[in-house]
Amino acid sequence: MRFMMMYKPGREERGPPSAEHIAAMNAFIEEGFRSGVLLLSEGLQPSARGAKVRLTNGETTVTDGPFAEAKEIVGGFAIVNASSRADAIEIAKRFLRVAGEGVTEVRQLFEQSDFAAA
């Protein structure tokens, strides 16, 4: 099963992480790729460089960042391959021990077989 994990830091964006934090995260990511659990992982640039595009009642609006609710901003994401939801949650717990304070939302991805005719 594949899961998307979206990380929301528990602190405001303050620029690049320390060399030690980068080394720890790189080691975690390398181990994940080597084991086949981690399929894709990326960090996101600050929300000040982003935009929200919204469609409401046929009208499109664009709002440039930064965005007000820092606790809701996704700082990075990963796609992992896990044997179960419980296994994906354990991966998220290990990630948070490396990443630091924050929240990781774990969501299972639809697979082609989910749409097969019953």
C-alpha positions as CSV (number, residue, x, y, z in Angstrom):
1,M,0.0,0.0,0.0
2,R,1.2,3.5,-0.7
3,F,0.7,6.4,1.6
4,M,1.3,10.1,1.3
5,M,2.7,11.8,4.3
6,M,2.4,15.6,4.6
7,Y,4.6,17.2,7.2
8,K,3.5,20.4,9.0
9,P,6.3,21.9,11.1
10,G,5.4,22.8,14.7
11,R,7.4,26.0,14.4
12,E,7.4,29.0,12.0
13,E,9.6,28.9,8.9
14,R,13.0,30.3,9.9
15,G,15.3,29.7,7.0
16,P,17.4,26.7,6.2
17,P,18.0,23.9,8.7
18,S,21.3,23.3,10.5
19,A,24.0,21.1,9.0
20,E,23.4,18.5,11.7
21,H,19.7,18.4,11.0
22,I,20.3,18.1,7.3
23,A,22.8,15.2,7.9
24,A,20.2,13.4,10.1
25,M,17.4,13.9,7.6
26,N,19.7,12.7,4.7
27,A,20.5,9.5,6.6
28,F,16.9,8.9,7.3
29,I,16.0,9.5,3.6
30,E,18.8,7.3,2.3
31,E,17.8,4.4,4.6
32,G,14.2,4.8,3.4
33,F,15.2,4.6,-0.3
34,R,17.6,1.7,0.3
35,S,14.9,-0.3,2.1
36,G,12.3,0.4,-0.6
37,V,9.9,2.0,1.9
38,L,10.5,5.6,0.7
39,L,9.4,6.2,-2.9
40,L,9.5,10.0,-3.1
41,S,10.3,12.8,-0.6
42,E,10.6,16.5,-1.0
43,G,10.8,19.6,1.2
44,L,8.8,22.7,0.2
45,Q,10.1,26.2,0.0
46,P,8.6,28.9,2.3
47,S,4.9,29.8,1.8
48,A,6.0,33.3,0.9
49,R,7.1,32.0,-2.4
50,G,3.8,30.1,-3.0
51,A,0.3,30.9,-4.1
52,K,-3.2,29.4,-3.5
53,V,-5.4,29.0,-6.5
54,R,-9.1,28.7,-5.7
55,L,-12.2,28.0,-7.9
56,T,-15.5,29.1,-6.3
57,N,-18.7,29.4,-8.2
58,G,-16.9,29.4,-11.5
59,E,-14.5,32.2,-10.5
60,T,-10.8,31.6,-10.1
61,T,-8.8,33.6,-7.5
62,V,-5.1,33.6,-6.8
63,T,-3.7,34.5,-3.4
64,D,0.0,35.0,-3.0
65,G,1.8,33.8,0.1
66,P,2.8,34.0,2.8
67,F,-0.2,32.3,4.3
68,A,-1.6,33.2,7.8
69,E,-1.9,29.9,9.5
70,A,1.7,28.7,9.8
71,K,0.5,25.5,11.7
72,E,-1.4,24.4,8.6
73,I,1.4,25.0,6.0
74,V,2.8,21.8,4.6
75,G,6.6,21.9,4.9
76,G,7.3,18.7,2.9
77,F,5.8,15.4,1.8
78,A,6.8,11.8,1.1
79,I,5.2,8.9,-0.7
80,V,6.0,5.6,1.2
81,N,5.3,2.0,0.6
82,A,3.9,0.3,3.8
83,S,2.4,-3.0,4.5
84,S,-0.5,-1.4,6.5
85,R,-1.8,1.8,7.9
86,A,-0.2,0.9,11.2
87,D,3.1,0.5,9.5
88,A,2.8,3.9,7.8
89,I,2.0,5.5,11.1
90,E,5.3,4.0,12.6
91,I,7.2,5.4,9.6
92,A,5.7,8.8,10.4
93,K,6.7,8.5,14.0
94,R,10.3,7.7,13.0
95,F,10.3,10.7,10.6
96,L,9.0,13.1,13.3
97,R,11.8,12.0,15.7
98,V,14.3,13.2,13.0
99,A,12.3,16.2,11.7
100,G,11.3,17.6,15.1
101,E,8.1,19.1,16.4
102,G,5.2,19.1,14.0
103,V,2.4,17.0,12.6
104,T,2.5,14.4,9.8
105,E,-0.8,13.6,8.2
106,V,-0.8,10.0,6.8
107,R,-3.2,9.4,3.9
108,Q,-3.5,6.2,1.9
109,L,-3.3,6.6,-1.9
110,F,-5.9,5.1,-4.2
111,E,-4.6,2.2,-6.2
112,Q,-5.8,1.2,-9.7
113,S,-7.4,-1.9,-8.1
114,D,-9.6,0.3,-6.0
115,F,-11.5,1.3,-9.1
116,A,-11.8,-2.2,-10.7
117,A,-15.3,-3.2,-11.5
118,A,-16.8,-5.2,-8.6
